[in-house]
Amino acid sequence: MQEQLSKRDPAKGELAMIEAIIEGSPEAVGVAVIRLNCGCHKMAAVDVNGEPASKIIMYRDQAESICDQCKTDNGDYMRVTQQFIHWKTPAPSKMTQKNIQEKVLGKAEHPSN
């Protein structure tokens, strides 16, 4: 049991970083999270208009700094494995969420479109 408690859960680390970004960004309605194939993350708070509400923060769980590849290419979009917005509670309306997501992360292409 003690061994399990000493291990850091990456999801908890990511959530802690999201909460810290929201706390430091009073106008934020959410945090854009971009996960890269190297294990690094890019995050930034967004406001109700889909504009930045904080600086972009790059971090890597359980590391003192981001990886060398991210230091070189600043987390190139070609290495993105997952991206989403973590909404602050209470979350904006579904329509507002959709508009912000499209503005911040781009419009997703779906096979049915």
SULNORNOR-V294057 format. One record per backbone hydrogen bond with DSSP energy under -1.0 kcal/mol. NH is the residue of the N-H (numbers start at 1). CO is the residue of the C=O. Records with the same first field share a line. If there is no record, write none. Layout:
# SULNORNOR-V294057
NH = CO / CO
This chain:
# SULNORNOR-V294057
5 = 1
6 = 2
13 = 9
14 = 10
15 = 11
16 = 12
17 = 13
18 = 14
19 = 15
20 = 16
21 = 17
22 = 18
23 = 19
24 = 20
25 = 22
28 = 25
29 = 46
30 = 46
31 = 86
32 = 44
33 = 84
34 = 42
35 = 82
36 = 40
37 = 79
39 = 36
41 = 59
42 = 34
43 = 57
44 = 32
46 = 30
47 = 51
50 = 47
53 = 45
57 = 43
59 = 41
63 = 60
71 = 67
72 = 68
73 = 69
74 = 70
79 = 76
80 = 77
81 = 35
82 = 35
84 = 33
86 = 31
88 = 29
97 = 93
98 = 94
99 = 95
100 = 96
101 = 97
102 = 98
103 = 99
104 = 100
105 = 101
113 = 110
